[in-house]
Amino acid sequence: MGEQTKLPVGIENFEEIRSNGYYYIDKTKLIEQLLDNRGKVNLFTRPRRFGKTLNMSMLKCFFEIGTDPALFDGLAISSNEQLCKEYMGKYPVIFISLKNVEGLDYEAAKYQMIELIAKEAERFEFLENSFRLTNREKDKYTSMVTLLDGTYQMSDELLLSSLQTLSELLYKHYGKKTIILIDEYDVPLDKAFQHGYYQEMVTLIRAMFGKVLKTNNALKFAVLTGCLRVSKESIFTGLNNFKILSITDTRFDEQFGFTDKEVKELFTYYHVENRFDETKEWYDGYRFGNADVYCPWDVVNHVDRIRSDPNARPEAYWINTSGNDLVKRFIDKATKTTRSEIESLIAGESIEKQIRLDLTYDEIDNSIDNLWSVLFTTGYLTQTGLTDAGAYKLVIPNKEVREVFKLQIQEWFKKSIFSNTEQLQNFWKAFAEGNTEEIEKYLNKILSNSVSVFDTRARKEEKESSYHNLLVGILTGNADWLVKSNAEAGAGFADIIVETDDPDAGIVVELKYTKEYKDMEQACQNALDQIKDRRYQEYLLNDGRNDILLYGMAFCKKRCRVVVGRI
C-alpha cells in the first residue's frame, strides 16, 4: 500500500474498499472458519458498528458468481488455494440489509421491505430472459420488480415468499444452490417495537424467514447478522441446523472488531503511534469470546481525525451514530439498588448478573434484569469472565461508553429534579434567604436519590466540576435569576454568581470537594475565605447590588455542607 492509502470512513462495501485502495484490516479468515464450522443457517450477533455489514459484503464478493478474484489478492484467504478454487465465485448470492426497514406504522415499514427486496431482485434481470426458466417462473420474477407510478406492486403473498422464490429461480438458472445473506435482521423488529407494530412485523419476518431458511431446497446456506439474538421461538421457529454465534462464543471471536495487534499496525502505518494509549482507553475493552477487541468505527474515525488534526481529542464516535434509548430506558427504570450498581460500574468496578441472550423485543421492559442483558448484547457493557454460578462479571468497556452513561444519568437527574416544582421553589427561596438548613436538606436528599456520576478515579478538579454543574443546573432552572458560572470577578474567577430578581441582592458561591466527611466544615470555611480574599463580591457591588450572600459549600460523595456569610 502506498503512503496515500485512505481510511474507509463510513464505507461498508468490500468491493469499493478493495478496488479504490482503502486501508483494509483483513477479516477474510471468516470465510474459512464459516465453511469449516457452518450450519445451514448462521446468526452472528454483535453490537452495531463492529464490522458486520463489511464482513457480509466481503462474503458476497467472495462467493458470488462473476466476482473479481483480484479483490482478494494478498489477503489471508488467498493462501488457501483449494478452498478458493472450490468456492470463490461459484454461487448465486442474495444479499439484503434490513437496517433501513422502518416506518412510523406497519404499512410504511412493509413497503420499505418490498422496495428492498425488489431492488435486490433487479440485480438479476437476466432471469427475465433465462432459457432455463419457464414462462410462469419468468412471470414470478417480473411480478417482483413491477413498478406502477414509481411504486413496487408486491402482494402480501408474494412478499412472504419473495426471497424463497428468488433463490429458487437463481438455483434453476445456474444449477447451483443460493447463498442468502441477511444483514441487520433485527432492525425492523426494534423499530416496530418503538412505534407500536411489533406483532405485525414479527409475523411478517417469521413467515419470510420460515420460507427462505427452513423449507427451501434452493438454499446452500445462510448468514444473518444482528445486535440482538431474538428468541428462536419468536422468529426462527422450527429451524434445524441453526447456529447462533453470539458475543460469548469463542468461534469467530476475532472476526468482528479490531484486535490489539491490528490497531497497533494501523497506528504504525499512519505514524500516530503516540496516540495509541488514549485510543485504547477510549475505544478498547470489549470481550467477544476469548478475544479482546476495539470498536472498529471508533478507531477508524479517530485515526482519520488525528491524521488531519494532531491536536484533536478523542470523541464519542460510536455513541453519536444513533440514539441511546436503551441506556435512557434503563436509567429511567433503575431502582435504588440498580442505581448503586450503576455507580459501581461508572467507578470502574464489575457487577455480577445472570444474562439472557435470547430475548424478544417486547420482553425487554418486563424486568430490569432483561435490560441488563440487552445492555450487554448491544455493547454498552462487556464481560470479564464468569462466576462459579454462571453469572457474567459485567463492566463498562471503555471511557466512551462511560461518558454516555454519565450523560444519560445527568439527563435523568435534571428531569427528576424539575418534575418536583414545589420542592424546587422551596429550595430557591431558601437559597435567596441564606437558609442553610433547608439548602442542605434539599441537596442531600437529591444526592441520596441520584445516581452518582463522580468517577472515583477522576481528579479532584473533575469531581468539583461535576458538583458545580449539578448546582448550576438547579439554579438556572429559575427563569427570574441570572446565573453566571466561572465568572471573572475581583482577583479571580468565582464558581457561581447569581443575580436574583431582587435588584439589590446577589449571591456568590464557592464549591469544594473533600475526600472525608470530617473535613467538610473546614472546606466550607476555606471556600468563604477564598471569596473574601479574592473579592469575588465586587462583581455584584459594581452592579449596585449591596445585599450579598456568600456561600461556602463542600461536597463529599452524597453529602453536602453549606456555610453562609454576608457582605
C-alpha positions in Angstrom: 0.0 0.0 0.0 1.3 3.5 -0.8 1.6 6.3 1.6 -1.6 7.9 0.5 -3.8 4.9 1.3 -7.1 6.3 2.5 -9.1 5.2 5.5 -12.6 3.8 4.7 -14.6 6.1 7.0 -18.2 5.1 6.8 -17.6 2.7 3.8 -19.1 -0.8 4.3 -18.7 -2.1 0.8 -15.9 -4.6 0.4 -15.6 -4.2 -3.3 -15.3 -0.4 -3.0 -12.7 -0.6 -0.3 -10.5 -3.1 -2.2 -11.0 -1.5 -5.7 -10.2 2.0 -4.5 -7.1 1.2 -2.4 -8.5 1.9 1.0 -6.8 0.6 4.1 -8.4 -2.8 4.9 -7.9 -4.9 8.1 -8.0 -8.4 6.8 -11.0 -10.4 8.1 -11.1 -13.0 5.3 -10.3 -15.8 7.7 -14.0 -15.5 8.5 -14.7 -17.3 5.1 -12.5 -20.3 6.0 -14.0 -20.5 9.5 -17.5 -20.3 8.2 -17.0 -23.1 5.7 -15.4 -25.3 8.4 -18.0 -24.6 11.1 -21.2 -23.5 9.4 -24.7 -24.7 10.0 -27.4 -24.3 7.3 -28.3 -21.0 9.0 -25.7 -19.0 10.9 -26.6 -16.0 13.0 -23.8 -13.6 14.2 -24.9 -11.2 16.9 -22.6 -8.2 17.6 -23.1 -4.6 18.7 -23.6 -2.0 16.0 -20.6 -0.6 14.1 -18.5 -3.7 14.7 -17.9 -4.6 11.0 -21.0 -6.8 10.4 -22.0 -5.2 7.2 -18.5 -5.0 5.8 -18.0 -8.7 6.6 -21.3 -9.6 4.9 -20.3 -7.6 1.8 -16.9 -9.5 1.8 -18.8 -12.8 1.9 -20.9 -11.7 -1.0 -17.9 -10.7 -3.1 -16.1 -14.0 -2.4 -18.9 -16.4 -3.2 -20.9 -14.6 -5.9 -20.7 -15.8 -9.5 -18.9 -13.2 -11.6 -16.8 -11.9 -8.7 -13.3 -10.4 -9.4 -10.8 -12.7 -7.8 -8.3 -9.8 -7.7 -10.3 -8.3 -4.8 -8.8 -11.0 -2.5 -5.2 -10.8 -3.8 -2.8 -10.6 -0.8 -5.5 -11.4 1.8 -5.4 -14.4 4.2 -8.0 -16.4 2.3 -5.9 -16.3 -0.9 -3.3 -18.7 0.6 -6.0 -21.4 0.8 -5.9 -22.2 -2.9 -8.0 -25.3 -2.7 -10.8 -23.5 -0.9 -10.7 -20.6 -3.3 -10.8 -23.0 -6.3 -13.9 -24.7 -4.9 -15.9 -21.8 -3.6 -14.8 -18.4 -4.9 -17.2 -17.1 -7.5 -19.2 -20.3 -7.6 -22.6 -19.4 -6.2 -25.6 -17.1 -6.7 -25.8 -14.8 -3.7 -28.8 -12.8 -2.4 -27.7 -10.0 -0.1 -30.1 -7.7 1.7 -29.6 -5.4 4.6 -32.6 -4.6 6.7 -31.0 -1.6 8.5 -33.3 0.9 6.7 -36.6 -1.1 7.1 -38.5 1.2 9.4 -41.6 3.4 9.5 -44.0 5.1 11.9 -46.5 2.4 11.1 -46.5 -1.2 9.8 -47.6 -0.3 6.2 -44.7 2.1 5.8 -42.2 -0.4 7.1 -43.7 -3.2 5.0 -43.2 -1.1 1.9 -39.6 -0.5 2.8 -39.2 -4.3 2.9 -40.9 -4.6 -0.5 -38.7 -2.0 -2.1 -35.5 -3.5 -0.6 -36.3 -7.0 -2.0 -37.4 -5.7 -5.4 -34.2 -3.7 -5.8 -32.1 -6.8 -4.9 -34.2 -8.8 -7.4 -33.4 -6.2 -10.1 -29.7 -7.2 -9.9 -30.8 -10.4 -11.6 -32.6 -9.0 -14.6 -31.2 -11.8 -16.8 -33.8 -14.1 -15.2 -36.5 -12.4 -17.4 -34.8 -14.0 -20.4 -33.3 -17.1 -18.9 -33.9 -20.2 -21.2 -33.8 -22.4 -18.1 -36.9 -20.8 -16.6 -40.5 -21.5 -17.7 -42.7 -18.6 -18.7 -44.6 -19.0 -15.4 -41.3 -18.7 -13.5 -40.3 -15.6 -15.5 -43.7 -14.1 -14.6 -43.0 -14.7 -11.0 -39.7 -12.8 -11.3 -41.4 -9.9 -13.3 -44.1 -9.5 -10.6 -41.3 -8.9 -8.0 -39.8 -6.0 -9.9 -43.0 -4.4 -11.4 -43.4 -0.7 -10.9 -46.7 1.2 -11.1 -46.4 5.0 -10.8 -43.0 4.6 -9.3 -44.2 2.2 -6.7 -43.4 -1.5 -6.4 -46.5 -3.7 -6.5 -45.8 -6.8 -4.5 -48.8 -8.6 -2.8 -48.5 -9.8 0.7 -48.4 -13.4 -0.6 -45.6 -12.6 -3.0 -43.7 -10.6 -0.3 -43.7 -13.5 2.1 -42.3 -15.9 -0.5 -40.1 -13.4 -2.4 -36.7 -14.5 -1.0 -37.5 -18.1 -1.4 -38.8 -17.6 -4.9 -35.8 -15.5 -5.9 -33.4 -18.2 -4.6 -35.3 -20.9 -6.4 -35.1 -19.0 -9.7 -31.4 -18.4 -9.3 -30.9 -22.1 -8.4 -32.7 -23.2 -11.6 -30.9 -20.7 -13.8 -27.3 -21.5 -12.5 -27.8 -25.1 -11.3 -26.1 -24.0 -8.1 -27.8 -23.5 -4.8 -28.1 -20.0 -3.4 -26.3 -18.4 -0.5 -28.5 -16.0 1.4 -27.0 -13.1 3.4 -29.4 -11.0 5.6 -27.7 -8.1 7.4 -29.2 -6.4 10.5 -32.1 -8.7 10.6 -33.5 -7.3 13.9 -33.6 -3.6 13.0 -37.2 -3.8 11.7 -38.2 -5.5 14.9 -36.5 -2.8 17.0 -38.2 0.0 15.0 -41.6 -1.9 15.2 -41.2 -2.2 18.9 -40.5 1.5 19.3 -43.5 2.5 17.1 -46.1 0.0 18.3 -46.5 -2.5 15.5 -44.2 -5.2 16.8 -46.5 -8.2 16.4 -47.3 -7.5 12.8 -43.5 -7.2 12.0 -42.8 -10.4 13.9 -45.5 -12.2 11.8 -44.0 -10.9 8.6 -40.4 -11.7 9.3 -41.2 -15.1 10.8 -43.1 -16.1 7.6 -40.4 -14.7 5.3 -37.6 -16.4 7.2 -39.6 -19.6 7.6 -40.0 -20.0 3.8 -36.5 -19.0 2.7 -34.5 -20.6 5.5 -36.5 -23.6 6.6 -38.4 -25.2 3.7 -36.1 -24.1 0.8 -34.4 -26.7 -1.3 -32.6 -24.0 -3.2 -30.6 -22.8 -0.1 -26.9 -23.6 0.1 -26.5 -21.8 3.4 -27.5 -18.5 5.0 -25.7 -16.0 7.2 -27.6 -13.4 9.3 -26.3 -10.6 11.5 -28.0 -8.5 14.1 -27.5 -6.8 17.5 -29.9 -9.0 19.5 -30.4 -12.7 19.4 -34.2 -12.6 19.3 -35.6 -15.8 20.8 -35.8 -18.7 18.4 -39.5 -19.2 19.3 -40.5 -15.8 18.0 -38.7 -15.7 14.6 -36.8 -18.9 13.8 -39.4 -21.4 14.8 -38.6 -24.9 13.6 -35.2 -24.1 12.1 -32.9 -27.1 12.4 -29.1 -26.8 12.0 -29.4 -23.2 13.2 -26.1 -22.0 14.6 -26.0 -19.0 16.9 -22.7 -17.2 17.2 -23.1 -14.5 19.9 -20.6 -12.3 21.6 -19.9 -15.0 24.2 -19.0 -17.6 21.5 -15.2 -18.3 21.1 -15.7 -19.2 17.4 -15.1 -16.2 15.1 -14.3 -14.1 18.1 -11.6 -12.0 16.3 -13.5 -11.5 13.1 -15.7 -8.7 14.3 -13.9 -5.8 15.9 -10.1 -4.9 15.8 -7.6 -6.7 17.9 -4.7 -5.0 19.7 -2.2 -6.2 17.0 -4.4 -4.9 14.2 -4.8 -1.5 15.8 -1.0 -1.2 16.5 -0.3 -2.0 12.9 -2.8 0.6 11.8 -1.3 3.3 14.1 2.2 2.5 12.9 1.2 2.7 9.3 -0.3 6.2 9.7 2.6 7.3 12.1 0.3 8.1 15.0 1.8 5.6 17.5 1.9 8.3 20.2 -2.0 8.3 20.3 -2.3 4.5 20.8 -2.7 4.6 24.6 -5.6 7.2 24.6 -7.3 5.2 21.8 -7.1 2.0 24.0 -8.6 3.9 26.9 -11.5 5.3 24.9 -12.3 2.5 22.4 -10.9 -0.9 23.6 -12.3 -3.1 26.3 -14.9 -5.3 24.5 -14.6 -9.0 25.0 -16.0 -11.3 22.4 -15.5 -15.0 23.3 -11.8 -15.1 24.3 -10.8 -12.1 22.2 -10.3 -8.5 23.4 -11.4 -6.1 20.7 -11.8 -2.4 19.9 -14.8 -0.9 18.2 -13.7 -0.5 14.5 -15.9 2.5 13.8 -14.3 4.5 16.6 -10.7 3.5 15.7 -11.1 4.4 12.0 -12.8 7.7 12.8 -10.2 8.6 15.4 -7.2 7.8 13.2 -8.7 9.8 10.3 -9.3 12.7 12.7 -5.8 12.9 14.3 -4.1 12.5 10.9 -5.5 15.8 9.8 -5.6 17.5 13.2 -2.8 16.3 15.6 -4.5 18.3 18.5 -7.9 16.5 18.1 -9.1 14.9 21.3 -11.0 11.5 21.4 -14.7 11.8 20.7 -17.7 9.6 21.2 -17.9 8.4 17.6 -19.8 5.2 18.3 -22.2 6.7 20.7 -23.1 9.5 18.3 -24.1 7.3 15.4 -27.5 6.6 16.9 -29.7 7.3 19.9 -29.0 5.9 23.3 -32.6 5.0 24.1 -31.6 1.7 25.8 -29.4 3.5 28.4 -32.1 6.1 28.9 -34.8 3.5 29.4 -32.6 1.6 31.8 -31.8 4.6 34.0 -35.5 5.6 34.0 -36.4 2.2 35.4 -33.5 2.0 37.8 -34.3 1.2 41.4 -32.2 2.5 44.2 -30.3 -0.8 44.2 -29.7 -0.6 40.5 -28.6 3.0 40.8 -25.9 1.8 43.3 -24.8 -0.8 40.8 -24.5 1.8 38.0 -22.3 3.9 40.3 -20.1 0.8 40.8 -19.8 0.4 37.0 -19.0 4.1 36.4 -16.3 3.8 39.1 -14.7 1.0 37.0 -15.9 -1.9 39.1 -17.7 -5.0 37.9 -21.1 -6.3 38.9 -22.3 -9.9 38.6 -25.5 -10.6 36.6 -27.2 -13.6 35.1 -27.7 -12.8 31.4 -30.3 -13.9 28.9 -29.1 -13.9 25.4 -32.4 -14.8 23.8 -35.0 -12.0 24.3 -37.8 -10.8 22.3 -38.1 -7.1 22.0 -41.4 -7.0 23.8 -39.7 -8.7 26.8 -37.1 -6.0 27.2 -39.1 -3.8 29.6 -40.5 -6.7 31.6 -37.7 -6.5 34.2 -34.6 -4.6 34.9 -32.7 -7.9 34.6 -33.7 -8.1 30.9 -32.4 -4.6 30.4 -29.0 -5.7 31.9 -29.0 -8.4 29.2 -29.7 -6.0 26.4 -27.1 -3.5 27.5 -24.6 -6.4 27.4 -25.5 -7.7 24.0 -25.6 -4.3 22.4 -22.1 -3.2 23.6 -22.9 -0.8 26.4 -21.5 -3.4 28.8 -19.0 -6.2 28.3 -17.8 -9.1 30.4 -14.5 -10.0 32.1 -15.4 -13.6 32.9 -17.9 -15.9 34.6 -18.6 -16.7 38.3 -18.8 -20.3 39.5 -22.6 -19.8 39.5 -22.6 -18.9 35.8 -23.2 -15.2 36.2 -21.3 -12.7 34.0 -18.9 -10.2 35.5 -20.1 -7.0 33.7 -18.1 -3.8 33.2 -18.4 -0.7 31.2 -15.9 -1.4 28.3 -14.2 2.0 28.0 -14.2 5.7 28.5 -16.5 6.5 25.6 -19.3 4.3 26.9 -18.8 5.6 30.4 -19.5 9.1 29.0 -22.9 8.1 27.7 -23.9 6.6 31.0 -22.9 9.9 32.7 -24.8 11.9 30.1 -28.0 9.9 30.4 -27.8 9.9 34.2 -27.4 13.7 34.2 -30.5 14.0 31.9 -32.5 11.7 34.1 -31.3 13.7 37.1 -32.4 17.0 35.7 -35.8 15.6 34.8 -36.4 14.1 38.3 -35.3 17.4 39.9 -37.5 19.7 37.8 -40.6 17.4 38.0 -41.0 18.3 41.7 -41.7 22.0 41.3 -42.8 22.6 44.9 -39.5 21.3 46.4 -37.6 23.2 43.8 -39.4 26.5 44.6 -38.7 26.0 48.3 -35.0 25.4 47.6 -34.7 28.6 45.5 -36.5 30.5 48.4 -34.0 29.1 50.9 -31.1 29.9 48.7 -32.2 33.5 48.3 -32.7 33.8 52.1 -29.5 32.2 53.4 -31.4 29.3 55.0 -28.5 26.7 55.1 -30.5 24.1 56.9 -33.1 23.9 54.1 -30.4 24.1 51.4 -28.5 21.2 52.9 -31.7 19.2 53.4 -32.7 19.5 49.7 -29.3 18.9 48.2 -28.6 15.9 50.5 -32.0 14.4 49.5 -31.4 14.7 45.8 -27.8 13.5 46.1 -29.0 10.5 48.1 -31.7 9.6 45.5 -29.5 10.2 42.5 -27.0 8.1 40.5 -23.6 9.5 41.3 -21.6 10.2 38.2 -18.4 11.0 40.1 -15.8 8.6 38.8 -13.7 7.5 41.8 -10.6 7.6 39.6 -11.3 11.2 38.4 -9.1 14.1 39.5 -10.3 16.3 42.4 -11.0 19.1 39.9 -13.2 16.9 37.8 -15.3 15.9 40.8 -15.7 19.5 41.9 -16.7 20.3 38.3 -19.5 17.6 38.5 -21.0 19.1 41.7 -20.6 22.6 40.2 -22.5 21.6 37.1 -25.2 20.0 39.2 -25.8 23.2 41.3 -25.7 25.4 38.2 -28.3 23.3 36.6 -30.6 23.6 39.6 -30.1 27.3 39.9 -30.6 28.1 36.2 -34.0 26.5 36.4 -35.2 29.7 38.0 -36.1 31.8 35.0 -36.0 35.0 37.1 -32.4 34.6 38.0 -29.2 35.3 36.0 -26.7 32.6 36.8 -23.0 33.1 35.9 -20.6 30.1 36.0 -16.8 30.7 36.4 -17.4 34.4 36.2 -14.3 36.8 36.2 -14.7 38.7 39.5 -12.3 40.6 41.8 -8.9 38.9 41.7 -10.0 35.7 40.1 -12.9 33.6 38.9 -15.9 32.9 41.1 -17.5 29.4 40.8 -21.1 30.7 40.7 -22.6 34.2 40.8 -26.4 34.7 40.9 -28.2 38.0 40.2 -31.6 37.3 41.8 -34.9 39.0 40.8 -34.3 41.5 43.7 -32.2 44.2 42.1 -30.4 45.0 45.4 -29.4 41.3 46.1 -26.9 38.8 44.8 -25.2 35.5 45.7 -21.6 34.3 45.4 -20.9 30.5 45.7 -17.6 28.7 46.0 -17.6 24.9 46.0 -15.0 22.5 47.4 -14.7 18.7 47.2 -13.4 16.7 50.2 -12.5 13.0 50.5 -13.5 12.8 54.1 -16.8 13.9 55.8 -14.8 15.3 58.8 -13.1 17.8 56.5 -16.4 19.3 55.1 -16.8 22.1 57.7 -13.2 23.4 57.2 -13.7 23.1 53.4 -16.7 25.4 53.7 -14.7 27.9 55.7 -11.9 27.8 53.2 -14.4 28.5 50.4 -15.8 31.5 52.2 -12.2 32.8 52.9 -11.4 32.4 49.2 -14.4 34.5 48.2 -13.4 37.3 50.5 -9.6 37.1 49.8 -10.2 37.4 46.1 -13.0 39.9 46.4 -15.5 37.9 44.2 -18.3 40.1 45.6 -17.0 43.1 43.6 -18.8 41.7 40.6 -22.1 42.3 42.3 -21.1 45.5 44.1 -20.2 47.0 40.7 -23.7 46.3 39.6 -25.2 48.2 42.5 -26.2 45.0 44.4 -25.2 45.5 48.1 -27.3 42.8 49.8 -24.9 39.9 49.1 -25.0 36.3 50.4 -21.7 34.3 50.3 -21.9 30.5 50.3 -19.0 28.2 51.0 -20.2 24.7 50.0 -18.4 21.4 50.5 -19.4 18.1 48.9 -18.2 14.6 49.9 -19.8 11.7 48.0 -23.5 12.1 48.5 -23.4 14.7 51.3 -23.4 18.4 51.2 -22.4 21.0 53.9 -23.2 24.7 53.5 -21.9 27.8 55.4 -23.2 31.3 54.7 -21.7 34.7 55.1 -22.9 38.2 54.3 -21.5 41.4 52.9 
